[in-house]
Amino acid sequence: MKITQESDYAIKIVLYLANIDEDKIASAREICDSEDISVKFALKILRRLVQEKIVKSYRGIKGGFQLKQNPAKLSVKDVIEAIQGPLAISPELKGIKNKNKLAGNVVNEFLYDIQEETRKKLTTMTFGKLKDEQNKKKK
């Protein structure tokens, strides 16, 4: 299971949007300057996040981006999977939802346990929690 640079930046972009006021719209330039991401790369990520209905986009001179989902309900896993698809620690485990299907393969069972533990952590870590953690560290 590899978290790509694109997913890493997507998490940072979504966290940035989670931290702005609900009624505010952030420009791509504003996001890029804050998160040190190139505009071209950020726009590619933002396009994908819009397609996946995580972010709303607004056109025009005062356009920009805004989080579409409630940060308290949006998980890090949701964002990663929006960018790179379902997470799997090994190609053999992709799409496996039940450990019993591994037919006693000790290595795959071990890797499956790691995969599920990681998936659980990514699912329970919401952007509401990340936002709270970030704000605690700023104080």
C-alpha positions in Angstrom: 0.0 0.0 0.0 1.6 3.2 -1.2 0.2 6.6 -0.6 1.1 8.6 -3.7 2.4 12.2 -3.7 -0.9 13.1 -5.4 -2.9 11.6 -2.4 -0.6 13.3 0.1 -1.3 16.7 -1.6 -5.0 15.9 -1.8 -5.1 15.3 2.0 -3.3 18.7 2.5 -5.7 20.5 0.1 -8.8 19.0 1.8 -7.4 19.9 5.2 -6.8 23.4 4.1 -10.4 23.7 2.9 -11.6 22.2 6.1 -9.9 25.0 8.0 -11.4 27.9 6.2 -14.8 29.3 7.1 -17.8 27.4 5.6 -18.9 30.3 3.6 -15.5 31.2 2.2 -14.2 30.1 -1.2 -10.4 29.5 -1.6 -8.7 30.2 -4.9 -6.3 27.6 -6.3 -3.5 30.1 -5.9 -4.3 30.6 -2.2 -4.3 26.9 -1.6 -1.1 26.4 -3.6 0.8 29.2 -1.8 -0.3 27.8 1.6 0.5 24.2 0.9 3.5 24.7 -1.3 2.0 22.8 -4.3 2.4 23.8 -7.9 -0.8 25.2 -9.4 -0.8 22.7 -12.3 -0.6 19.7 -10.0 -3.1 21.2 -7.5 -5.7 21.8 -10.3 -5.3 18.2 -11.4 -6.0 17.0 -7.8 -8.8 19.5 -7.3 -10.5 18.4 -10.6 -10.5 14.8 -9.2 -11.8 15.9 -5.8 -14.6 17.8 -7.6 -15.5 14.7 -9.7 -15.6 12.6 -6.5 -18.0 15.2 -4.9 -15.6 16.0 -2.1 -15.0 19.6 -3.2 -17.2 22.1 -4.9 -15.8 24.4 -7.6 -16.9 27.9 -8.5 -16.1 29.6 -11.8 -15.4 33.2 -12.5 -13.2 36.0 -11.2 -14.2 35.3 -7.6 -14.3 31.5 -8.1 -12.4 28.9 -6.3 -13.0 25.8 -4.2 -14.9 24.8 -1.1 -15.3 21.6 0.8 -18.5 19.9 -0.2 -18.6 17.3 2.6 -18.7 17.8 6.3 -15.1 17.5 7.6 -16.3 15.5 10.6 -17.7 12.8 8.3 -15.0 12.9 5.6 -12.2 10.4 6.2 -8.6 10.4 5.1 -9.4 7.0 3.4 -12.2 8.7 1.4 -9.8 11.2 0.0 -7.0 8.7 -0.8 -9.4 6.3 -2.5 -10.8 9.2 -4.5 -7.4 9.9 -5.9 -5.8 6.5 -6.3 -8.6 3.9 -5.9 -9.1 1.1 -3.4 -6.1 0.6 -1.1 -4.4 -2.8 -1.0 -1.1 -3.7 0.6 -0.4 -6.3 -2.0 -1.9 -6.9 -5.5 -3.1 -10.3 -4.3 -5.2 -8.7 -1.6 -6.9 -6.1 -3.8 -10.6 -6.6 -3.6 -10.4 -9.2 -0.8 -12.9 -8.3 1.9 -12.8 -11.5 3.9 -9.8 -13.1 5.4 -11.3 -16.6 5.0 -10.8 -16.3 1.2 -7.1 -16.4 1.7 -7.3 -20.2 2.2 -4.7 -20.5 5.0 -1.9 -18.6 3.2 -0.1 -17.4 6.3 1.8 -14.5 4.5 -1.4 -13.1 2.9 -3.3 -13.5 6.1 -0.6 -11.5 7.9 -0.6 -8.8 5.2 -4.4 -8.7 5.2 -4.4 -8.0 8.9 -1.9 -5.1 8.4 -4.0 -3.8 5.5 -7.3 -3.9 7.5 -5.6 -2.2 10.5 -4.3 0.6 8.2 -7.7 0.9 6.5 -9.4 1.2 9.8 -7.1 4.0 11.0 -7.5 5.9 7.7 -11.3 5.5 8.0 -11.6 6.7 11.6 -9.3 9.7 11.0 -11.7 12.3 9.7 -10.8 15.8 8.6 -12.6 17.2 11.6 -10.1 15.3 13.8 -7.2 16.3 11.7 -8.3 19.9 11.8 -8.6 19.7 15.6 -5.1 18.2 15.9 -3.6 20.9 13.6 -5.2 23.7 15.6 -3.9 22.2 18.9 -0.4 22.2 17.5 -0.7 25.9 16.4 -1.4 27.0 19.9 
